[in-house]
Amino acid sequence: MTKENGEECRILPDSGTRPLGSLTRKNSLEWGELVTIRTVRRIVKGQPAIDGAGVKLVRVFGRDDTEDFDPFLMLDAFDSTNPEDYVKGFPWHPHRGIETVTYLIQGEIEHGDSLGNQGTIYDGECQWMTAGSGIIHQEMPQPRDQILGCQLWLNLPRESKMTAPAYGDITAESVPVVKDGGVTVRVVAGHYLDTPGAFQGKYVPATYLDVELAGNEEWSFETDTEDTLFTYIFHGQALFHPEGEEWIEQKQAVLFNQGDTFWVKAGPEGIRFVLLVAKPLGEPIAWGGPIVMNTREELQLAFEELRNDTFIK
């Protein structure tokens, strides 16, 4: 166990890939044809943090991890039964050059922005906001028995940094749910098997799945070999290789090496996690607070426009 940039993490050597099986229609592995199962690269627990006007959360990964998690910039996780931890919320603040994706398993968050959008997300819902050239918004969690979810920052490619901002409100009813025995997959974005998700990324076509497995259930998912793939475990424990022996516990992000197949086995109590997949951008990053550009000059211009009240295009 080491600490990198204040975060607890374990860096695992790439143990290589092994020919282990073929995908069946149930998306589980059987011995037969060759596949390359992704191995665990890093396990990141993150650190408690306070953001916004005083929201207590866990900064799972962030600015010091951008090369490994590219194009994913940051992941904040929240899990609390005490409204005092989160009701102060995230009052009006700017963004440019990114997309923010807020997903709730449980809870209630009100949203408003400089485009005039207003909305509220509840259990099983998502806000997918493209900041693009610039937006000012607020996110205000409301008191509930529990808030459980996460917010992801997704980088925009250089040619799309100054695209027109947009807001996507993804309702629970619009998210397809695919069930197969002890496996339940909610397809928030991208595709799962033949099922398109509720949202399709225009600039970075990310796959976003919310996956639940019953106790001791196995599941696998085919990916493009070079895509970045990570999971965040909300509850439960898992093995991530058919020959693995180390159970990885909840409240951690797991980043995987390259391969064409992701494989997981749930512990006896089952597991729930989100799985994120996207192609890395491989571009330089200039990051200043809520604004992420490619160069320092672009970043300085953004803050100058904020001072001059010319930020919103």
C-alpha positions as CSV (number, residue, x, y, z in Angstrom):
1,M,0.0,0.0,0.0
2,T,1.4,3.4,-1.0
3,K,0.1,7.0,-1.0
4,E,0.2,8.9,-4.2
5,N,-0.7,12.6,-4.0
6,G,-2.5,12.1,-0.7
7,E,-4.6,9.2,-2.0
8,E,-4.2,5.6,-0.7
9,C,-3.6,3.3,-3.7
10,R,-2.1,0.1,-4.7
11,I,-0.3,-0.2,-8.0
12,L,-0.4,-3.8,-9.3
13,P,2.0,-5.1,-11.9
14,D,0.5,-6.1,-15.2
15,S,0.5,-9.9,-14.7
16,G,-0.1,-10.4,-18.4
17,T,-3.1,-11.7,-20.2
18,R,-4.2,-15.2,-20.5
19,P,-6.4,-17.2,-22.9
20,L,-9.3,-18.1,-20.7
21,G,-12.6,-18.4,-22.5
22,S,-15.3,-17.2,-24.8
23,L,-18.3,-15.1,-24.2
24,T,-21.6,-16.9,-24.0
25,R,-25.0,-15.3,-24.7
26,K,-25.3,-14.7,-20.9
27,N,-22.1,-12.7,-21.0
28,S,-20.2,-15.1,-18.7
29,L,-17.1,-17.0,-19.5
30,E,-16.7,-20.6,-20.5
31,W,-13.5,-22.3,-21.5
32,G,-13.0,-22.3,-25.3
33,E,-12.0,-19.5,-27.6
34,L,-9.2,-17.1,-26.6
35,V,-10.0,-13.8,-24.9
36,T,-7.7,-11.3,-23.2
37,I,-9.1,-10.6,-19.7
38,R,-8.3,-7.2,-18.2
39,T,-6.1,-7.3,-15.1
40,V,-6.2,-4.9,-12.2
41,R,-3.8,-1.9,-12.6
42,R,-4.6,0.3,-9.7
43,I,-6.9,0.2,-6.7
44,V,-7.7,3.7,-5.4
45,K,-9.5,4.5,-2.2
46,G,-9.4,8.3,-2.3
47,Q,-9.6,10.7,0.5
48,P,-12.4,12.5,2.4
49,A,-12.8,16.0,1.2
50,I,-15.1,19.1,1.6
51,D,-16.3,20.8,-1.5
52,G,-18.8,23.4,-2.6
53,A,-20.3,25.3,0.4
54,G,-19.3,22.5,2.8
55,V,-20.3,19.1,1.3
56,K,-18.6,16.1,2.7
57,L,-17.6,13.6,0.1
58,V,-14.8,11.3,-1.0
59,R,-12.4,12.5,-3.8
60,V,-11.8,9.1,-5.3
61,F,-9.4,10.4,-8.0
62,G,-8.5,13.7,-9.4
63,R,-6.0,16.0,-11.1
64,D,-2.9,13.9,-10.2
65,D,-4.5,10.8,-11.9
66,T,-5.4,12.2,-15.3
67,E,-2.8,10.3,-17.2
68,D,-4.0,6.9,-15.9
69,F,-7.7,7.6,-16.1
70,D,-7.8,9.6,-19.3
71,P,-10.4,10.8,-20.5
72,F,-11.9,10.7,-17.0
73,L,-10.7,13.6,-14.9
74,M,-12.2,13.2,-11.5
75,L,-14.6,11.1,-9.5
76,D,-16.4,12.2,-6.3
77,A,-18.4,9.7,-4.3
78,F,-21.1,10.6,-1.7
79,D,-22.7,8.3,0.8
80,S,-24.4,9.8,3.9
81,T,-27.5,9.4,6.0
82,N,-26.8,12.8,7.7
83,P,-28.2,15.8,5.7
84,E,-25.8,18.1,7.5
85,D,-23.1,16.5,5.4
86,Y,-24.5,17.7,2.1
87,V,-27.4,20.2,2.2
88,K,-25.1,23.2,1.8
89,G,-24.6,22.0,-1.7
90,F,-22.7,23.5,-4.6
91,P,-23.9,27.1,-5.1
92,W,-23.4,28.9,-8.4
93,H,-20.0,28.2,-10.0
94,P,-18.5,28.1,-13.5
95,H,-17.3,25.2,-15.7
96,R,-15.6,25.2,-19.1
97,G,-14.0,22.4,-21.2
98,I,-15.6,19.4,-19.5
99,E,-18.7,17.4,-19.0
100,T,-20.0,16.7,-15.5
101,V,-22.0,13.5,-14.9
102,T,-24.0,13.2,-11.6
103,Y,-25.6,9.8,-10.9
104,L,-27.8,9.0,-8.0
105,I,-28.6,5.6,-6.6
106,Q,-30.5,7.3,-3.8
107,G,-31.1,10.9,-3.1
108,E,-32.4,14.2,-4.5
109,I,-30.4,17.0,-6.2
110,E,-31.8,20.2,-7.6
111,H,-30.0,21.8,-10.6
112,G,-30.1,25.2,-12.2
113,D,-27.8,26.8,-14.8
114,S,-27.1,29.9,-16.9
115,L,-29.0,28.4,-19.9
116,G,-32.2,28.6,-17.9
117,N,-32.4,24.9,-17.2
118,Q,-33.9,23.7,-14.0
119,G,-34.5,20.2,-12.8
120,T,-34.3,17.7,-10.0
121,I,-32.9,14.2,-10.1
122,Y,-34.0,11.4,-7.8
123,D,-33.2,7.7,-7.3
124,G,-31.7,6.1,-10.3
125,E,-31.4,9.3,-12.3
126,C,-28.5,11.3,-13.9
127,Q,-27.6,14.8,-14.9
128,W,-25.2,14.9,-17.9
129,M,-24.0,18.5,-18.4
130,T,-21.8,19.6,-21.2
131,A,-20.0,22.8,-20.0
132,G,-18.3,23.4,-23.3
133,S,-17.5,27.0,-23.9
134,G,-18.8,28.0,-20.5
135,I,-21.7,27.5,-18.1
136,I,-22.6,28.7,-14.6
137,H,-24.7,26.3,-12.6
138,Q,-25.6,25.1,-9.1
139,E,-26.3,21.6,-7.6
140,M,-28.2,21.5,-4.4
141,P,-28.8,18.2,-2.6
142,Q,-32.0,18.0,-0.6
143,P,-32.5,16.3,2.7
144,R,-33.3,12.6,2.3
145,D,-32.8,9.4,4.4
146,Q,-29.7,8.7,2.4
147,I,-27.7,10.2,-0.5
148,L,-25.7,7.7,-2.4
149,G,-24.1,8.4,-5.8
150,C,-21.2,9.9,-7.5
151,Q,-20.1,12.8,-9.8
152,L,-17.7,12.2,-12.7
153,W,-15.8,14.8,-14.7
154,L,-15.3,13.8,-18.3
155,N,-12.7,15.7,-20.4
156,L,-13.7,17.2,-23.7
157,P,-11.3,16.8,-26.7
158,R,-9.5,19.9,-27.9
159,E,-11.8,20.5,-30.8
160,S,-14.9,20.4,-28.6
161,K,-13.7,22.5,-25.6
162,M,-15.6,25.5,-26.8
163,T,-18.7,23.8,-28.1
164,A,-22.1,25.1,-27.0
165,P,-23.1,24.1,-23.5
166,A,-25.9,21.7,-23.0
167,Y,-27.8,19.9,-20.2
168,G,-29.1,16.4,-20.3
169,D,-31.7,15.3,-17.7
170,I,-31.8,11.4,-17.6
171,T,-34.8,10.1,-15.8
172,A,-35.0,6.7,-14.2
173,E,-37.7,5.6,-16.6
174,S,-35.4,6.4,-19.6
175,V,-32.6,4.1,-18.3
176,P,-32.9,0.6,-19.9
177,V,-32.6,-2.2,-17.4
178,V,-31.3,-5.6,-18.7
179,K,-31.7,-8.5,-16.3
180,D,-30.3,-12.0,-16.7
181,G,-30.6,-14.3,-13.7
182,G,-28.6,-12.7,-10.9
183,V,-27.3,-9.9,-13.1
184,T,-29.0,-6.5,-13.4
185,V,-27.4,-3.8,-15.7
186,R,-28.7,-0.3,-16.0
187,V,-27.5,1.3,-19.2
188,V,-27.0,4.9,-18.4
189,A,-24.9,5.7,-21.5
190,G,-23.3,3.9,-24.4
191,H,-24.5,0.4,-25.2
192,Y,-24.8,-2.9,-23.5
193,L,-25.2,-6.0,-25.8
194,D,-27.9,-4.8,-28.2
195,T,-29.4,-2.2,-25.8
196,P,-28.6,1.5,-26.3
197,G,-28.3,3.6,-23.2
198,A,-30.4,6.5,-22.1
199,F,-27.7,8.9,-23.2
200,Q,-25.2,8.9,-26.1
201,G,-22.1,11.0,-25.6
202,K,-21.6,13.4,-28.6
203,Y,-18.0,14.3,-27.9
204,V,-16.6,11.4,-25.8
205,P,-18.8,8.4,-26.4
206,A,-18.4,6.9,-23.0
207,T,-20.1,3.7,-21.7
208,Y,-21.7,4.2,-18.3
209,L,-23.2,1.1,-16.7
210,D,-24.7,0.6,-13.2
211,V,-24.2,-3.1,-12.5
212,E,-25.7,-5.3,-9.7
213,L,-24.7,-8.9,-9.2
214,A,-26.3,-11.4,-6.7
215,G,-24.0,-13.3,-4.4
216,N,-21.3,-15.3,-6.1
217,E,-22.6,-14.3,-9.6
218,E,-20.1,-13.9,-12.4
219,W,-20.3,-11.4,-15.3
220,S,-18.2,-10.3,-18.2
221,F,-18.3,-7.5,-20.7
222,E,-16.5,-7.1,-24.0
223,T,-14.5,-3.8,-24.7
224,D,-12.2,-2.4,-27.2
225,T,-8.7,-3.4,-26.1
226,E,-7.2,0.1,-25.7
227,D,-10.1,1.8,-24.0
228,T,-9.7,3.1,-20.5
229,L,-11.9,1.1,-18.1
230,F,-12.5,1.6,-14.3
231,T,-15.2,0.6,-11.8
232,Y,-16.3,2.2,-8.5
233,I,-17.7,-0.3,-6.0
234,F,-20.6,1.2,-4.0
235,H,-21.1,-1.9,-1.8
236,G,-19.9,-5.5,-1.7
237,Q,-16.7,-7.2,-2.7
238,A,-15.4,-8.7,-5.9
239,L,-12.8,-10.8,-7.7
240,F,-11.7,-9.4,-11.0
241,H,-10.0,-12.4,-12.6
242,P,-11.1,-16.0,-12.8
243,E,-7.8,-17.1,-11.3
244,G,-7.7,-14.2,-8.8
245,E,-7.6,-14.7,-5.0
246,E,-7.7,-11.1,-3.7
247,W,-11.2,-9.8,-2.9
248,I,-11.4,-6.1,-3.5
249,E,-13.7,-4.3,-1.1
250,Q,-16.3,-1.6,-1.5
251,K,-15.8,2.2,-1.6
252,Q,-12.8,1.9,-4.0
253,A,-12.1,2.6,-7.7
254,V,-10.4,-0.1,-9.7
255,L,-8.5,0.8,-12.8
256,F,-7.8,-2.0,-15.3
257,N,-5.0,-2.7,-17.8
258,Q,-5.8,-3.2,-21.5
259,G,-7.7,-6.2,-22.7
260,D,-10.9,-7.1,-24.6
261,T,-12.9,-8.6,-21.7
262,F,-13.8,-7.3,-18.3
263,W,-14.6,-10.1,-15.8
264,V,-16.0,-9.9,-12.2
265,K,-17.3,-12.3,-9.6
266,A,-19.4,-11.0,-6.7
267,G,-18.8,-12.0,-3.1
268,P,-21.4,-13.8,-1.1
269,E,-23.3,-10.7,-0.3
270,G,-23.5,-9.5,-3.9
271,I,-22.1,-6.3,-5.3
272,R,-23.1,-3.0,-6.9
273,F,-20.7,-0.9,-9.0
274,V,-20.6,1.5,-11.8
275,L,-18.4,0.7,-14.8
276,L,-17.0,3.4,-17.1
277,V,-15.3,2.9,-20.4
278,A,-14.0,5.4,-23.0
279,K,-11.2,6.0,-25.4
280,P,-8.3,8.1,-24.0
281,L,-7.7,11.5,-25.5
282,G,-4.0,11.7,-25.0
283,E,-4.0,15.5,-25.0
284,P,-2.3,18.0,-22.7
285,I,-4.3,19.2,-19.7
286,A,-4.3,22.6,-18.1
287,W,-6.6,22.5,-15.0
288,G,-7.6,25.4,-12.9
289,G,-10.5,24.7,-10.4
290,P,-13.7,24.1,-12.3
291,I,-12.1,24.8,-15.7
292,V,-10.0,22.3,-17.8
293,M,-8.4,23.4,-21.0
294,N,-5.3,22.2,-23.0
295,T,-2.9,25.2,-22.4
296,R,-2.1,27.6,-19.7
297,E,-3.0,30.5,-22.1
298,E,-6.5,29.1,-22.6
299,L,-6.9,28.7,-18.9
300,Q,-5.8,32.3,-18.2
301,L,-8.2,33.5,-20.9
302,A,-11.1,31.7,-19.2
303,F,-10.4,33.3,-15.8
304,E,-9.9,36.7,-17.5
305,E,-13.3,36.4,-19.1
306,L,-14.8,35.5,-15.7
307,R,-13.4,38.7,-14.3
308,N,-14.7,40.7,-17.3
309,D,-18.1,39.1,-17.3
310,T,-17.6,37.7,-20.9
311,F,-17.3,34.1,-19.9
312,I,-20.8,33.0,-21.1
313,K,-20.8,33.0,-24.9
